[in-house]
Amino acid sequence: FDALRVNRAILGAFVAEQGVIAVALYIVIYATSVALSLPGALILTIAGGLLFGQWFGSVYVVFGATLGAIGVFSIAKTALGDALRRRAGPTMRKMEAGFQENALSYLLVLRLIPLFPFFLVNIVPAFLGVKLRKYVIGTFLGIIPGSFVYATVGAGLGSIFDQNGEFTLTGILTPEITAALVGFAVLALLPVVFKKFRKPEN
C-alpha cells in the first residue's frame, strides 16, 4: 500500500495516457499472477479499483482472474499437473465430495467464501474431473461479489491517501459485507439442498 501511495500519480497518469493499453496490461498482469499462483491478488484487485474505479476495476479484475484460473486449470491437465497435485496434498480429499455432489454450486460457494486457498480452488477441480465449462461459469460468477467489494475499497483508497490516512485490511470485511457474501454462498447451495430433499418420483 505504501508503494501504491508513492506511485499513485505515476500509475494514474499512465492509465490516463495509455487507455486501452493500460487496461490490457493490467488484465495480463492479473491473469499471469493467478496462472502462476503468485501472491498479491488482493493488492492487485484493490489497485484495480484505485486506477480504474469500482465498476471498470471490478470488470477487469473478473476477466483477469478468470483468464488466469483457466490458465492454471489447463496447466493442471498437463504433465506439470503432478507437481500441482502434490501441492494440493490431502486437502483435495476434503473437497472431493462437494465437487462430486454438485460441482457448479460447490465451486460457486468456494469462490464466494474462502474456505480454501484460492490456489487450491483453481487446481483441484481439474484433478476431480470438473468440466471446463462449469469451471469457467463457477469462477466467473463466483468471484464477482468479492471483486466488487475490494475494487470498491480501492476506489476509495485515493481519498485516504489524500488525507494521509493509514489503510488496513482489517476494516474491509465489515459485518454487512460478510453477511452479504455468506448470503450469496447460501443461494449457491440451494440446488444441492433441493436435490437432497426433493421427493423421488414414483
Z-matrix of the N, CA and C atoms (Angstrom, degrees):
N
C 1 1.455
C 2 1.527 1 111.38
N 3 1.304 2 116.26 1 -33.30
C 4 1.465 3 118.84 2 174.52
C 5 1.524 4 110.10 3 -62.80
N 6 1.341 5 116.71 4 -38.86
C 7 1.466 6 120.26 5 178.43
C 8 1.531 7 110.45 6 -64.13
N 9 1.334 8 116.82 7 -40.13
C 10 1.457 9 119.89 8 177.03
C 11 1.521 10 111.13 9 -64.10
N 12 1.330 11 115.75 10 -40.15
C 13 1.459 12 120.35 11 179.74
C 14 1.525 13 110.71 12 -62.47
N 15 1.330 14 116.13 13 -45.76
C 16 1.463 15 121.18 14 -176.01
C 17 1.529 16 111.38 15 -69.62
N 18 1.350 17 116.22 16 -39.89
C 19 1.462 18 120.59 17 -173.09
C 20 1.516 19 113.92 18 -100.74
N 21 1.305 20 116.74 19 9.91
C 22 1.458 21 121.17 20 -176.53
C 23 1.529 22 112.21 21 -56.06
N 24 1.320 23 117.67 22 -47.08
C 25 1.471 24 121.25 23 -177.47
C 26 1.531 25 110.83 24 -64.24
N 27 1.332 26 116.48 25 -42.44
C 28 1.467 27 120.75 26 -179.58
C 29 1.523 28 110.34 27 -64.44
N 30 1.338 29 116.67 28 -46.11
C 31 1.465 30 120.77 29 -179.80
C 32 1.522 31 110.76 30 -64.64
N 33 1.335 32 116.14 31 -41.81
C 34 1.454 33 119.84 32 179.65
C 35 1.523 34 112.08 33 -63.06
N 36 1.321 35 116.43 34 -40.23
C 37 1.463 36 120.73 35 178.18
C 38 1.524 37 110.86 36 -65.85
N 39 1.322 38 116.59 37 -39.23
C 40 1.461 39 120.40 38 178.90
C 41 1.524 40 110.96 39 -62.79
N 42 1.330 41 115.86 40 -43.96
C 43 1.470 42 120.64 41 179.23
C 44 1.527 43 110.40 42 -63.05
N 45 1.352 44 116.06 43 -43.21
C 46 1.462 45 120.09 44 -178.93
C 47 1.529 46 112.09 45 -65.25
N 48 1.318 47 116.55 46 -37.41
C 49 1.464 48 120.67 47 -176.25
C 50 1.532 49 112.60 48 -80.88
N 51 1.331 50 116.22 49 -38.63
C 52 1.469 51 120.14 50 -171.99
C 53 1.522 52 113.75 51 -93.05
N 54 1.315 53 117.76 52 -23.48
C 55 1.462 54 120.92 53 175.07
C 56 1.520 55 113.65 54 58.66
N 57 1.331 56 115.90 55 -112.85
C 58 1.461 57 122.04 56 -175.31
C 59 1.527 58 111.35 57 -60.52
N 60 1.325 59 116.58 58 -36.80
C 61 1.470 60 119.89 59 179.43
C 62 1.520 61 110.48 60 -62.37
N 63 1.327 62 116.49 61 -41.66
C 64 1.464 63 120.50 62 178.77
C 65 1.522 64 111.03 63 -63.44
N 66 1.329 65 116.11 64 -40.92
C 67 1.468 66 120.58 65 178.58
C 68 1.523 67 110.49 66 -63.42
N 69 1.330 68 116.40 67 -48.08
C 70 1.463 69 121.01 68 -179.72
C 71 1.523 70 111.17 69 -61.35
N 72 1.331 71 116.43 70 -41.13
C 73 1.461 72 120.42 71 179.90
C 74 1.523 73 110.61 72 -64.76
N 75 1.329 74 116.75 73 -41.56
C 76 1.465 75 120.60 74 178.70
C 77 1.527 76 110.89 75 -61.82
N 78 1.336 77 117.19 76 -46.02
C 79 1.463 78 120.84 77 -179.60
C 80 1.526 79 110.80 78 -63.21
N 81 1.329 80 116.98 79 -41.16
C 82 1.463 81 120.86 80 179.00
C 83 1.525 82 111.01 81 -63.72
N 84 1.334 83 116.70 82 -43.97
C 85 1.471 84 120.69 83 179.05
C 86 1.528 85 109.76 84 -62.44
N 87 1.335 86 116.48 85 -43.84
C 88 1.465 87 120.15 86 -179.25
C 89 1.529 88 110.42 87 -64.19
N 90 1.337 89 116.26 88 -47.72
C 91 1.466 90 120.61 89 -178.62
C 92 1.521 91 110.70 90 -61.64
N 93 1.323 92 117.42 91 -40.75
C 94 1.463 93 121.24 92 -179.61
C 95 1.515 94 111.48 93 -65.31
N 96 1.334 95 116.44 94 -42.20
C 97 1.468 96 119.60 95 -179.54
C 98 1.524 97 111.19 96 -63.49
N 99 1.345 98 116.48 97 -37.04
C 100 1.466 99 120.07 98 178.63
C 101 1.527 100 110.36 99 -72.74
N 102 1.333 101 116.88 100 -43.89
C 103 1.462 102 120.38 101 -178.39
C 104 1.520 103 111.81 102 -62.34
N 105 1.340 104 116.95 103 -34.38
C 106 1.466 105 121.35 104 179.50
C 107 1.518 106 112.28 105 -93.34
N 108 1.343 107 116.29 106 4.55
C 109 1.472 108 122.58 107 178.72
C 110 1.528 109 111.76 108 55.43
N 111 1.325 110 115.65 109 41.79
C 112 1.459 111 120.70 110 177.34
C 113 1.522 112 109.38 111 -83.36
N 114 1.332 113 117.91 112 147.50
C 115 1.465 114 120.07 113 176.71
C 116 1.522 115 110.93 114 -71.46
N 117 1.312 116 116.83 115 159.02
C 118 1.453 117 119.94 116 174.33
C 119 1.510 118 115.54 117 113.28
N 120 1.347 119 118.15 118 7.53
C 121 1.467 120 120.05 119 -179.03
C 122 1.530 121 111.27 120 -61.56
N 123 1.322 122 116.88 121 -37.30
C 124 1.465 123 120.33 122 179.92
C 125 1.525 124 110.63 123 -63.02
N 126 1.329 125 116.48 124 -44.54
C 127 1.462 126 120.64 125 179.41
C 128 1.528 127 110.06 126 -64.10
N 129 1.339 128 116.99 127 -41.33
C 130 1.461 129 120.53 128 178.68
C 131 1.528 130 111.22 129 -62.82
N 132 1.323 131 116.70 130 -38.11
C 133 1.463 132 120.47 131 179.43
C 134 1.523 133 110.97 132 -65.25
N 135 1.321 134 116.01 133 -46.62
C 136 1.463 135 120.40 134 178.57
C 137 1.526 136 110.15 135 -63.79
N 138 1.331 137 116.95 136 -39.52
C 139 1.466 138 120.88 137 177.33
C 140 1.524 139 110.74 138 -62.66
N 141 1.341 140 116.82 139 -36.46
C 142 1.459 141 120.20 140 177.32
C 143 1.517 142 111.94 141 -61.22
N 144 1.336 143 116.28 142 -41.59
C 145 1.461 144 119.88 143 176.68
C 146 1.517 145 111.78 144 -65.57
N 147 1.327 146 116.77 145 -38.93
C 148 1.464 147 121.97 146 179.57
C 149 1.528 148 111.22 147 -64.01
N 150 1.336 149 116.63 148 -41.84
C 151 1.460 150 121.00 149 -173.15
C 152 1.527 151 113.61 150 -87.05
N 153 1.339 152 116.64 151 -32.80
C 154 1.469 153 119.58 152 -172.79
C 155 1.527 154 113.73 153 -117.76
N 156 1.327 155 117.62 154 -5.22
C 157 1.456 156 120.03 155 -176.66
C 158 1.523 157 111.20 156 90.66
N 159 1.329 158 116.31 157 165.13
C 160 1.459 159 119.67 158 -172.38
C 161 1.525 160 112.84 159 -66.49
N 162 1.353 161 118.37 160 -37.97
C 163 1.450 162 120.24 161 -174.60
C 164 1.523 163 111.45 162 -78.15
N 165 1.330 164 116.20 163 -56.81
C 166 1.458 165 118.74 164 179.19
C 167 1.529 166 110.92 165 -65.39
N 168 1.327 167 116.82 166 -37.58
C 169 1.463 168 120.06 167 177.62
C 170 1.518 169 111.18 168 -59.07
N 171 1.331 170 116.92 169 -42.54
C 172 1.469 171 121.05 170 178.95
C 173 1.521 172 111.16 171 -62.17
N 174 1.334 173 116.12 172 -43.65
C 175 1.473 174 120.59 173 -179.64
C 176 1.526 175 110.66 174 -61.64
N 177 1.319 176 116.70 175 -45.59
C 178 1.464 177 120.23 176 -177.76
C 179 1.525 178 110.90 177 -67.18
N 180 1.318 179 116.59 178 -36.84
C 181 1.464 180 120.55 179 177.70
C 182 1.524 181 110.66 180 -64.14
N 183 1.315 182 116.79 181 -46.62
C 184 1.467 183 121.05 182 -178.19
C 185 1.528 184 110.57 183 -61.07
N 186 1.321 185 116.55 184 -43.97
C 187 1.465 186 119.42 185 179.57
C 188 1.530 187 110.86 186 -67.20
N 189 1.324 188 117.02 187 -44.37
C 190 1.464 189 119.88 188 179.85
C 191 1.516 190 112.18 189 -63.01
N 192 1.338 191 116.75 190 -44.98
C 193 1.461 192 120.71 191 -179.06
C 194 1.523 193 111.23 192 -66.73
N 195 1.335 194 116.73 193 -39.20
C 196 1.471 195 120.17 194 179.93
C 197 1.526 196 110.73 195 -66.65
N 198 1.324 197 117.24 196 -43.88
C 199 1.464 198 120.58 197 177.89
C 200 1.523 199 111.02 198 -61.96
N 201 1.325 200 116.59 199 -42.27
C 202 1.463 201 120.13 200 178.71
C 203 1.514 202 112.03 201 -65.01
N 204 1.341 203 116.36 202 -40.13
C 205 1.464 204 120.53 203 178.61
C 206 1.524 205 110.79 204 -64.47
N 207 1.335 206 116.62 205 -39.69
C 208 1.469 207 120.01 206 176.21
C 209 1.525 208 109.92 207 -62.43
N 210 1.327 209 115.98 208 -38.32
C 211 1.462 210 120.05 209 179.17
C 212 1.514 211 112.62 210 -62.02
N 213 1.341 212 117.01 211 -48.55
C 214 1.462 213 119.35 212 -177.58
C 215 1.531 214 110.31 213 -72.21
N 216 1.330 215 117.51 214 -30.62
C 217 1.466 216 121.70 215 174.74
C 218 1.521 217 109.87 216 -61.91
N 219 1.338 218 116.12 217 -43.36
C 220 1.469 219 120.95 218 179.65
C 221 1.519 220 111.11 219 -67.91
N 222 1.327 221 117.00 220 -38.95
C 223 1.464 222 121.00 221 177.87
C 224 1.529 223 110.29 222 -61.73
N 225 1.337 224 115.57 223 -39.41
C 226 1.468 225 120.32 224 -179.14
C 227 1.525 226 112.04 225 -63.60
N 228 1.338 227 117.11 226 -21.30
C 229 1.460 228 121.57 227 179.59
C 230 1.522 229 112.27 228 -83.83
N 231 1.335 230 117.75 229 -9.39
C 232 1.454 231 121.81 230 -178.15
C 233 1.530 232 110.46 231 -95.43
N 234 1.331 233 115.02 232 -171.48
C 235 1.463 234 120.29 233 178.82
C 236 1.519 235 111.91 234 -63.46
N 237 1.340 236 116.99 235 -23.79
C 238 1.454 237 120.48 236 178.58
C 239 1.529 238 111.72 237 -71.59
N 240 1.330 239 115.73 238 -11.78
C 241 1.455 240 120.03 239 -178.01
C 242 1.513 241 113.85 240 -62.53
N 243 1.333 242 118.00 241 -26.70
C 244 1.464 243 120.56 242 -179.67
C 245 1.525 244 111.05 243 -61.91
N 246 1.325 245 116.32 244 -41.73
C 247 1.468 246 120.28 245 178.55
C 248 1.521 247 110.47 246 -65.98
N 249 1.335 248 117.14 247 -39.75
C 250 1.455 249 120.76 248 178.72
C 251 1.521 250 110.95 249 -67.90
N 252 1.340 251 116.14 250 -36.33
C 253 1.458 252 119.73 251 178.65
C 254 1.530 253 110.71 252 -62.85
N 255 1.333 254 116.37 253 -39.56
C 256 1.467 255 119.77 254 178.05
C 257 1.530 256 110.84 255 -64.58
N 258 1.319 257 116.32 256 -35.78
C 259 1.460 258 119.68 257 178.24
C 260 1.521 259 111.35 258 -67.62
N 261 1.329 260 115.98 259 -33.13
C 262 1.468 261 119.52 260 178.69
C 263 1.523 262 111.02 261 -66.06
N 264 1.334 263 115.93 262 -36.40
C 265 1.462 264 121.03 263 174.73
C 266 1.516 265 113.26 264 59.15
N 267 1.343 266 116.24 265 -150.70
C 268 1.469 267 120.52 266 -176.31
C 269 1.520 268 114.16 267 -69.38
N 270 1.331 269 117.48 268 -14.01
C 271 1.469 270 119.77 269 -179.91
C 272 1.517 271 111.23 270 -60.58
N 273 1.323 272 116.84 271 -29.98
C 274 1.459 273 120.59 272 -178.77
C 275 1.524 274 110.90 273 -59.34
N 276 1.319 275 116.64 274 -35.63
C 277 1.466 276 120.58 275 179.37
C 278 1.525 277 111.12 276 -63.70
N 279 1.331 278 116.33 277 -35.91
C 280 1.462 279 120.33 278 -179.37
C 281 1.524 280 111.64 279 -67.27
N 282 1.338 281 116.33 280 -26.61
C 283 1.455 282 120.58 281 -176.92
C 284 1.531 283 112.46 282 -94.18
N 285 1.303 284 117.11 283 -12.76
C 286 1.455 285 121.16 284 -171.12
C 287 1.520 286 112.99 285 -61.61
N 288 1.325 287 117.34 286 -46.68
C 289 1.462 288 120.74 287 -177.10
C 290 1.520 289 111.60 288 -60.76
N 291 1.324 290 116.74 289 -41.59
C 292 1.462 291 120.35 290 -179.46
C 293 1.509 292 112.64 291 -62.45
N 294 1.327 293 117.35 292 -42.78
C 295 1.454 294 120.62 293 179.77
C 296 1.523 295 111.43 294 -70.06
N 297 1.329 296 118.04 295 -32.02
C 298 1.453 297 120.39 296 178.82
C 299 1.522 298 111.57 297 -72.83
N 300 1.329 299 117.17 298 -31.74
C 301 1.459 300 121.87 299 -178.93
C 302 1.532 301 111.05 300 -70.56
N 303 1.305 302 116.91 301 -55.23
C 304 1.464 303 121.82 302 179.18
C 305 1.524 304 107.34 303 -158.34
N 306 1.316 305 115.72 304 94.30
C 307 1.467 306 121.31 305 -170.59
C 308 1.527 307 112.05 306 -59.00
N 309 1.329 308 117.93 307 -44.79
C 310 1.457 309 120.63 308 -175.45
C 311 1.519 310 111.62 309 -67.05
N 312 1.326 311 117.14 310 -47.90
C 313 1.464 312 120.46 311 -179.82
C 314 1.525 313 111.55 312 -63.18
N 315 1.329 314 116.14 313 -42.03
C 316 1.459 315 120.25 314 -179.18
C 317 1.522 316 110.65 315 -65.50
N 318 1.337 317 116.85 316 -39.87
C 319 1.459 318 120.32 317 179.37
C 320 1.524 319 110.48 318 -66.30
N 321 1.330 320 117.27 319 -39.07
C 322 1.460 321 120.61 320 176.51
C 323 1.524 322 110.95 321 -59.40
N 324 1.331 323 116.22 322 -43.65
C 325 1.467 324 120.42 323 179.09
C 326 1.523 325 110.76 324 -62.10
N 327 1.319 326 116.66 325 -44.99
C 328 1.463 327 120.27 326 -178.62
C 329 1.520 328 112.03 327 -66.82
N 330 1.317 329 117.62 328 -29.65
C 331 1.466 330 120.77 329 176.34
C 332 1.520 331 111.30 330 -74.88
N 333 1.325 332 116.09 331 -35.99
C 334 1.463 333 120.16 332 -178.49
C 335 1.521 334 112.19 333 -76.30
N 336 1.323 335 116.26 334 -42.19
C 337 1.461 336 121.96 335 -177.15
C 338 1.523 337 108.42 336 -118.57
N 339 1.329 338 118.44 337 120.04
C 340 1.476 339 120.85 338 -176.14
C 341 1.528 340 113.01 339 -74.43
N 342 1.341 341 115.54 340 69.93
C 343 1.465 342 119.67 341 177.35
C 344 1.528 343 110.82 342 -70.81
N 345 1.329 344 116.05 343 -29.50
C 346 1.463 345 122.32 344 177.85
C 347 1.529 346 108.16 345 -131.80
N 348 1.331 347 118.14 346 157.63
C 349 1.466 348 120.67 347 178.51
C 350 1.527 349 112.00 348 -56.01
N 351 1.323 350 115.62 349 145.61
C 352 1.467 351 122.04 350 -178.25
C 353 1.521 352 111.20 351 -55.66
N 354 1.319 353 116.38 352 -38.39
C 355 1.463 354 121.23 353 -179.70
C 356 1.525 355 111.23 354 -59.65
N 357 1.341 356 117.14 355 -43.74
C 358 1.460 357 120.37 356 -179.16
C 359 1.519 358 111.61 357 -67.96
N 360 1.321 359 116.77 358 -39.11
C 361 1.463 360 119.90 359 179.33
C 362 1.525 361 110.33 360 -65.62
N 363 1.321 362 117.38 361 -25.61
C 364 1.462 363 120.97 362 178.37
C 365 1.529 364 112.58 363 -73.49
N 366 1.331 365 116.99 364 -37.43
C 367 1.465 366 119.04 365 -170.93
C 368 1.528 367 114.26 366 -101.65
N 369 1.329 368 118.09 367 -32.79
C 370 1.462 369 120.10 368 -174.88
C 371 1.523 370 112.83 369 -59.05
N 372 1.349 371 120.28 370 -41.15
C 373 1.468 372 118.88 371 177.96
C 374 1.521 373 113.28 372 -55.41
N 375 1.324 374 117.71 373 -33.76
C 376 1.468 375 120.49 374 179.37
C 377 1.521 376 111.02 375 -64.24
N 378 1.323 377 117.31 376 -35.32
C 379 1.456 378 121.41 377 -179.20
C 380 1.528 379 112.59 378 -79.72
N 381 1.326 380 116.22 379 -20.38
C 382 1.464 381 119.90 380 -177.12
C 383 1.519 382 112.61 381 -101.22
N 384 1.322 383 116.93 382 12.37
C 385 1.455 384 120.64 383 172.81
C 386 1.510 385 115.96 384 80.17
N 387 1.340 386 118.04 385 17.59
C 388 1.463 387 120.47 386 178.02
C 389 1.533 388 108.77 387 -69.06
N 390 1.320 389 116.62 388 134.52
C 391 1.457 390 121.46 389 -179.85
C 392 1.531 391 110.37 390 -68.98
N 393 1.332 392 115.41 391 145.75
C 394 1.461 393 120.62 392 -178.12
C 395 1.525 394 111.36 393 -58.58
N 396 1.323 395 117.47 394 -38.73
C 397 1.468 396 120.89 395 -178.61
C 398 1.528 397 111.03 396 -60.38
N 399 1.329 398 117.07 397 -47.67
C 400 1.462 399 120.22 398 178.58
C 401 1.520 400 110.95 399 -65.32
N 402 1.314 401 115.66 400 -37.71
C 403 1.460 402 120.99 401 179.58
C 404 1.527 403 110.49 402 -61.71
N 405 1.320 404 116.89 403 -44.64
C 406 1.462 405 120.99 404 -178.61
C 407 1.525 406 110.55 405 -67.28
N 408 1.338 407 116.51 406 -45.25
C 409 1.463 408 120.14 407 -179.60
C 410 1.530 409 110.80 408 -62.60
N 411 1.329 410 116.47 409 -47.25
C 412 1.456 411 120.73 410 -179.20
C 413 1.517 412 112.18 411 -63.31
N 414 1.330 413 116.57 412 -39.69
C 415 1.457 414 120.58 413 179.56
C 416 1.525 415 110.80 414 -68.62
N 417 1.328 416 116.33 415 -49.83
C 418 1.463 417 120.89 416 -176.60
C 419 1.529 418 111.50 417 -59.45
N 420 1.329 419 116.69 418 -49.86
C 421 1.458 420 120.17 419 -177.95
C 422 1.526 421 111.89 420 -72.75
N 423 1.326 422 115.92 421 -37.96
C 424 1.456 423 119.85 422 -174.02
C 425 1.518 424 114.77 423 -69.38
N 426 1.335 425 117.07 424 -28.31
C 427 1.470 426 118.35 425 -177.63
C 428 1.520 427 112.80 426 -92.14
N 429 1.324 428 118.48 427 -4.19
C 430 1.462 429 120.11 428 -178.86
C 431 1.531 430 112.58 429 -61.10
N 432 1.348 431 120.40 430 -51.69
C 433 1.469 432 118.93 431 -177.63
C 434 1.525 433 113.51 432 -59.36
N 435 1.337 434 117.41 433 -48.66
C 436 1.454 435 120.06 434 -179.40
C 437 1.517 436 112.01 435 -63.69
N 438 1.327 437 116.58 436 -39.60
C 439 1.466 438 120.49 437 179.05
C 440 1.520 439 110.43 438 -62.32
N 441 1.326 440 116.36 439 -41.32
C 442 1.463 441 120.06 440 -179.90
C 443 1.527 442 110.90 441 -65.69
N 444 1.329 443 116.42 442 -40.43
C 445 1.464 444 120.25 443 179.46
C 446 1.521 445 111.10 444 -59.69
N 447 1.331 446 116.17 445 -50.79
C 448 1.467 447 119.60 446 -176.15
C 449 1.519 448 112.29 447 -73.96
N 450 1.333 449 118.27 448 -31.58
C 451 1.461 450 120.19 449 174.86
C 452 1.527 451 110.27 450 -67.05
N 453 1.328 452 116.70 451 -36.12
C 454 1.462 453 120.68 452 176.34
C 455 1.523 454 110.54 453 -64.33
N 456 1.326 455 116.12 454 -40.45
C 457 1.459 456 120.51 455 175.26
C 458 1.529 457 109.85 456 -59.13
N 459 1.331 458 115.90 457 -44.68
C 460 1.456 459 120.26 458 179.34
C 461 1.514 460 112.40 459 -63.08
N 462 1.339 461 116.86 460 -37.96
C 463 1.457 462 120.69 461 179.84
C 464 1.529 463 111.13 462 -62.98
N 465 1.329 464 116.83 463 -29.75
C 466 1.458 465 120.64 464 178.60
C 467 1.512 466 113.87 465 -91.07
N 468 1.321 467 115.97 466 -1.93
C 469 1.459 468 120.06 467 -176.87
C 470 1.523 469 112.04 468 -68.27
N 471 1.331 470 115.93 469 -31.61
C 472 1.459 471 119.70 470 -179.51
C 473 1.518 472 112.54 471 -59.33
N 474 1.329 473 116.63 472 -41.38
C 475 1.467 474 119.98 473 -179.73
C 476 1.528 475 111.08 474 -65.91
N 477 1.342 476 116.32 475 -33.92
C 478 1.469 477 119.53 476 176.95
C 479 1.518 478 109.91 477 -66.72
N 480 1.336 479 116.19 478 -42.63
C 481 1.460 480 120.20 479 177.53
C 482 1.529 481 111.21 480 -62.73
N 483 1.336 482 116.64 481 -40.05
C 484 1.458 483 120.61 482 -178.75
C 485 1.526 484 111.39 483 -62.79
N 486 1.322 485 116.51 484 -31.69
C 487 1.459 486 121.32 485 -179.54
C 488 1.525 487 112.20 486 -93.08
N 489 1.366 488 115.07 487 7.31
C 490 1.472 489 120.50 488 -178.13
C 491 1.527 490 111.96 489 57.18
N 492 1.325 491 115.46 490 32.18
C 493 1.464 492 119.69 491 178.95
C 494 1.517 493 111.51 492 -83.95
N 495 1.323 494 115.00 493 164.25
C 496 1.454 495 121.29 494 178.02
C 497 1.518 496 109.62 495 -97.72
N 498 1.309 497 115.79 496 136.89
C 499 1.465 498 121.13 497 -179.48
C 500 1.517 499 109.64 498 -108.55
N 501 1.336 500 116.61 499 133.94
C 502 1.466 501 121.22 500 175.65
C 503 1.516 502 109.10 501 -131.56
N 504 1.320 503 115.76 502 151.12
C 505 1.461 504 120.77 503 -179.36
C 506 1.523 505 112.48 504 -74.37
N 507 1.336 506 116.77 505 -20.16
C 508 1.466 507 119.50 506 -173.88
C 509 1.523 508 112.70 507 -65.11
N 510 1.332 509 116.78 508 -23.67
C 511 1.459 510 118.82 509 -177.57
C 512 1.509 511 114.55 510 -89.87
N 513 1.320 512 118.23 511 -1.60
C 514 1.466 513 120.55 512 -175.13
C 515 1.520 514 111.68 513 -73.31
N 516 1.321 515 116.15 514 -53.50
C 517 1.467 516 120.46 515 -175.27
C 518 1.518 517 110.38 516 -82.46
N 519 1.326 518 115.97 517 79.20
C 520 1.454 519 121.60 518 176.88
C 521 1.529 520 109.02 519 -69.51
N 522 1.334 521 117.71 520 163.75
C 523 1.469 522 119.69 521 177.66
C 524 1.529 523 112.74 522 -55.54
N 525 1.347 524 116.90 523 -36.07
C 526 1.460 525 119.96 524 -179.44
C 527 1.525 526 111.30 525 -66.16
N 528 1.335 527 116.72 526 -44.83
C 529 1.460 528 120.82 527 -179.85
C 530 1.526 529 110.27 528 -66.30
N 531 1.324 530 117.08 529 -43.11
C 532 1.457 531 120.96 530 178.54
C 533 1.525 532 110.85 531 -60.21
N 534 1.338 533 116.24 532 -43.78
C 535 1.468 534 120.44 533 179.25
C 536 1.522 535 111.00 534 -62.62
N 537 1.337 536 116.78 535 -38.92
C 538 1.463 537 120.13 536 179.29
C 539 1.518 538 111.29 537 -64.27
N 540 1.326 539 117.03 538 -43.54
C 541 1.464 540 120.38 539 179.91
C 542 1.525 541 111.16 540 -65.53
N 543 1.320 542 116.54 541 -40.05
C 544 1.462 543 120.01 542 176.95
C 545 1.528 544 110.09 543 -63.85
N 546 1.332 545 116.00 544 -38.94
C 547 1.458 546 119.96 545 178.23
C 548 1.526 547 111.82 546 -61.53
N 549 1.328 548 116.53 547 -43.15
C 550 1.465 549 120.15 548 176.29
C 551 1.528 550 110.55 549 -60.52
N 552 1.325 551 116.30 550 -40.41
C 553 1.460 552 120.14 551 -179.21
C 554 1.526 553 111.06 552 -64.47
N 555 1.327 554 116.26 553 -39.73
C 556 1.465 555 120.45 554 178.02
C 557 1.522 556 110.07 555 -62.82
N 558 1.323 557 116.86 556 -42.91
C 559 1.464 558 120.15 557 177.45
C 560 1.526 559 111.18 558 -59.85
N 561 1.333 560 115.51 559 -38.96
C 562 1.463 561 119.26 560 -179.73
C 563 1.521 562 111.88 561 -66.55
N 564 1.329 563 116.72 562 -25.15
C 565 1.460 564 120.78 563 -179.47
C 566 1.531 565 113.66 564 -85.16
N 567 1.310 566 117.45 565 -10.73
C 568 1.462 567 120.22 566 -175.76
C 569 1.527 568 113.53 567 -56.45
N 570 1.346 569 119.74 568 -40.69
C 571 1.470 570 118.24 569 177.62
C 572 1.520 571 113.01 570 -59.31
N 573 1.330 572 116.58 571 -36.78
C 574 1.466 573 120.12 572 178.94
C 575 1.520 574 110.47 573 -67.06
N 576 1.345 575 116.15 574 -44.08
C 577 1.467 576 120.57 575 179.39
C 578 1.522 577 110.43 576 -62.34
N 579 1.331 578 116.28 577 -42.54
C 580 1.464 579 120.66 578 179.37
C 581 1.526 580 110.82 579 -61.11
N 582 1.309 581 115.82 580 -42.71
C 583 1.465 582 120.17 581 -179.55
C 584 1.529 583 111.03 582 -64.96
N 585 1.332 584 116.32 583 -34.63
C 586 1.463 585 120.39 584 -178.42
C 587 1.526 586 112.19 585 -69.77
N 588 1.346 587 115.96 586 -38.08
C 589 1.454 588 119.26 587 -169.08
C 590 1.534 589 114.73 588 -108.21
N 591 1.328 590 117.34 589 -3.46
C 592 1.461 591 117.59 590 179.84
C 593 1.523 592 108.96 591 -68.86
N 594 1.306 593 115.60 592 149.70
C 595 1.450 594 121.33 593 -178.24
C 596 1.516 595 109.82 594 -76.62
N 597 1.308 596 118.42 595 138.00
C 598 1.466 597 120.42 596 177.95
C 599 1.529 598 109.75 597 -67.82
N 600 1.331 599 114.44 598 144.32
C 601 1.451 600 119.12 599 -179.72
C 602 1.527 601 110.52 600 -73.41
N 603 1.297 602 114.75 601 145.08
C 604 1.482 603 119.21 602 178.59
C 605 1.522 604 109.63 603 -80.17
